[in-house]
Amino acid sequence: MSEFLRSFLTVAWFGLAAVLVAGLLLWVASVVRPVRPSGEKLLTYESGVDPVGEGWSQSHVRYYIFALLFVVFDVEAVFIFPWATRLEVYGLFGLVEMGVFVFVLLLGLVYAWRKRVLRWV
Amino acid sequence: MSALAIEIPYWGQSLLRVLGGLVAVLLPAGTIVYVFLFKMMSFMQSRLGPMEAGPYGSLQLVAEVGKWLQKEDIVPTNADRRIFRMAPIVVLVSTFLLVAVVPFGPDAWFTDFETGIFYALAVSSVSVLGILMAGWASANKYSLLGGLRAAGQLIAYELPMVLAVVGVVIQAGTMNLQQIVVAQNSGSIFGFDGLGNPYVLTQFVGFLVFMVAMQAELSQAPFDMPIAESELVSGYMTEYSGFRFLIFFIGEFATAGVFAMIASTLFLGGWGLPFAWFGWDSVDSVANWMNVAGPVIVVTKMMAVTFLVMWVRFSSPRLREDQLQRFAWKVLIPLSLANIMVTAVFKVVA
């Protein structure tokens, strides 16, 4: 197996180790801890008052517009990283190209700003 | 593993790495909680903190774990049981995946990805999945709001963090964390190589943006709206008790430690000492004892960075949710984009 794939295998071992550690902790706890469930104890916590309605209440996902903007800029980041590693090779050409790219994206941000979507409504 | 005199088979290496990863996650978490959360916070608030368990309360953590061990594992009747139980584990997995990229010495690394820092930025967002799962599955209004706030915060501060890292990548010309460390320690400032070239000097703006974004990603005050205890009663953790809560707790502080390690790798020179001191010129010529000294250096720098995080945490009030988004989009993102362009100009012209 190549060194590259082995690195990913190590990542898999790390994930597995995390699950095992959590499992071990919870297993030890389950052996020691008391179990005395009662109706009141299992009620949803609402600061000591009986819960009103259900917990999955409708709420406004306020950062919806921000999430859309985030996708735009995150894709930008994907383009910037390879450019950043090879900047020495690209030289002035790369610099100007990326300058234009970042400028266009900044225009997008300024547009969103002017349209007042960068507010927490 | 070439510099070691003995050849370790692959399964042995993997086992060593996983054990090392366990230490790298749990040791910083415990140390941070005791030194900063118990002691430093108490001293800053003119009190002594835990003093009873062991000398200077040093065994307080053991006592705490003992306490948590006796707590009942409560899953509310209304909750989505399976997802409720899985959520803390997802958070812990994210921490373990994150620590896998941190290099601790010339040969003491877990993974050697060409795109190491990119991987780190990617897996760091897995934890918010766990938090959203917890917030949703609890079927509790506080938890739901806390989970949604956490996701909104991650969306806002992931970008400044990513863009702050680009400055470092431009300077080093690589995304491999090991090579970033080597580039810093073998570098020189105006021909003076006695300090290497830790990027905190040249990328000061990037470091600042990274630290602010880190504070927000770790949801430490002043960015702790997702867990705001006075309004949301700990947000997504409201319904958790016992060891499930403990896993969230470990995850929070272990992630703080790992992020601090990544920050010190990117900006403070990581495991290295300035190579000029010993006449090293590349990663292969680094002496073998650095594999032992490296982890100590990384942990020292991690404690220094975490100290900054905790200092801000203990001394600042909570921001409002709208201020948080405004600060990210109108200040940090333009600032880090400007930082990228200035760095690029210096790289090409100089």
Chai-1 contact restraints between the chains, C-beta under 6 A:
chainA,res_idxA,chainB,res_idxB,connection_type,confidence,min_distance_angstrom,max_distance_angstrom,comment,restraint_id
A,S7,B,T111,contact,1.0,0.0,6.0,A-B,restraint_1
A,S7,B,D112,contact,1.0,0.0,6.0,A-B,restraint_2
A,S7,B,F113,contact,1.0,0.0,6.0,A-B,restraint_3
A,T10,B,R17,contact,1.0,0.0,6.0,A-B,restraint_4
A,T10,B,F110,contact,1.0,0.0,6.0,A-B,restraint_5
A,T10,B,T111,contact,1.0,0.0,6.0,A-B,restraint_6
A,V11,B,A100,contact,1.0,0.0,6.0,A-B,restraint_7
A,W13,B,S14,contact,1.0,0.0,6.0,A-B,restraint_8
A,W13,B,V18,contact,1.0,0.0,6.0,A-B,restraint_9
A,F14,B,G21,contact,1.0,0.0,6.0,A-B,restraint_10
A,F14,B,F96,contact,1.0,0.0,6.0,A-B,restraint_11
A,F14,B,L97,contact,1.0,0.0,6.0,A-B,restraint_12
A,F14,B,A100,contact,1.0,0.0,6.0,A-B,restraint_13
A,G15,B,V93,contact,1.0,0.0,6.0,A-B,restraint_14
A,G15,B,L97,contact,1.0,0.0,6.0,A-B,restraint_15
A,A17,B,V18,contact,1.0,0.0,6.0,A-B,restraint_16
A,A18,B,L92,contact,1.0,0.0,6.0,A-B,restraint_17
A,A18,B,V93,contact,1.0,0.0,6.0,A-B,restraint_18
A,A18,B,F96,contact,1.0,0.0,6.0,A-B,restraint_19
A,A22,B,I89,contact,1.0,0.0,6.0,A-B,restraint_20
A,A22,B,L92,contact,1.0,0.0,6.0,A-B,restraint_21
A,A22,B,I247,contact,1.0,0.0,6.0,A-B,restraint_22
A,L25,B,F243,contact,1.0,0.0,6.0,A-B,restraint_23
A,L26,B,F243,contact,1.0,0.0,6.0,A-B,restraint_24
A,A29,B,L69,contact,1.0,0.0,6.0,A-B,restraint_25
A,A29,B,G242,contact,1.0,0.0,6.0,A-B,restraint_26
A,A29,B,F243,contact,1.0,0.0,6.0,A-B,restraint_27
A,V32,B,L69,contact,1.0,0.0,6.0,A-B,restraint_28
A,R33,B,E72,contact,1.0,0.0,6.0,A-B,restraint_29
A,P34,B,E72,contact,1.0,0.0,6.0,A-B,restraint_30
A,L42,B,P76,contact,1.0,0.0,6.0,A-B,restraint_31
A,L42,B,T77,contact,1.0,0.0,6.0,A-B,restraint_32
A,T44,B,P76,contact,1.0,0.0,6.0,A-B,restraint_33
A,T44,B,N78,contact,1.0,0.0,6.0,A-B,restraint_34
A,T44,B,N140,contact,1.0,0.0,6.0,A-B,restraint_35
A,Y45,B,T238,contact,1.0,0.0,6.0,A-B,restraint_36
A,G55,B,A139,contact,1.0,0.0,6.0,A-B,restraint_37
A,G55,B,N140,contact,1.0,0.0,6.0,A-B,restraint_38
A,G55,B,K141,contact,1.0,0.0,6.0,A-B,restraint_39
A,W56,B,A139,contact,1.0,0.0,6.0,A-B,restraint_40
A,S57,B,K141,contact,1.0,0.0,6.0,A-B,restraint_41
A,Y63,B,G152,contact,1.0,0.0,6.0,A-B,restraint_42
A,Y63,B,I155,contact,1.0,0.0,6.0,A-B,restraint_43
A,F66,B,I155,contact,1.0,0.0,6.0,A-B,restraint_44
A,A67,B,I155,contact,1.0,0.0,6.0,A-B,restraint_45
A,F70,B,I155,contact,1.0,0.0,6.0,A-B,restraint_46
A,F73,B,L159,contact,1.0,0.0,6.0,A-B,restraint_47
A,A77,B,V162,contact,1.0,0.0,6.0,A-B,restraint_48
A,I80,B,V166,contact,1.0,0.0,6.0,A-B,restraint_49
A,A84,B,V166,contact,1.0,0.0,6.0,A-B,restraint_50
A,A84,B,V169,contact,1.0,0.0,6.0,A-B,restraint_51
A,A84,B,I170,contact,1.0,0.0,6.0,A-B,restraint_52
A,T85,B,G173,contact,1.0,0.0,6.0,A-B,restraint_53
A,T85,B,T174,contact,1.0,0.0,6.0,A-B,restraint_54
A,L87,B,I170,contact,1.0,0.0,6.0,A-B,restraint_55
A,L87,B,K347,contact,1.0,0.0,6.0,A-B,restraint_56
A,G91,B,V348,contact,1.0,0.0,6.0,A-B,restraint_57
A,L92,B,V348,contact,1.0,0.0,6.0,A-B,restraint_58
A,L95,B,A344,contact,1.0,0.0,6.0,A-B,restraint_59
A,L95,B,V348,contact,1.0,0.0,6.0,A-B,restraint_60
A,V102,B,L337,contact,1.0,0.0,6.0,A-B,restraint_61
A,L118,B,W329,contact,1.0,0.0,6.0,A-B,restraint_62
A,W120,B,E321,contact,1.0,0.0,6.0,A-B,restraint_63
A,W120,B,D322,contact,1.0,0.0,6.0,A-B,restraint_64
A,W120,B,Q325,contact,1.0,0.0,6.0,A-B,restraint_65
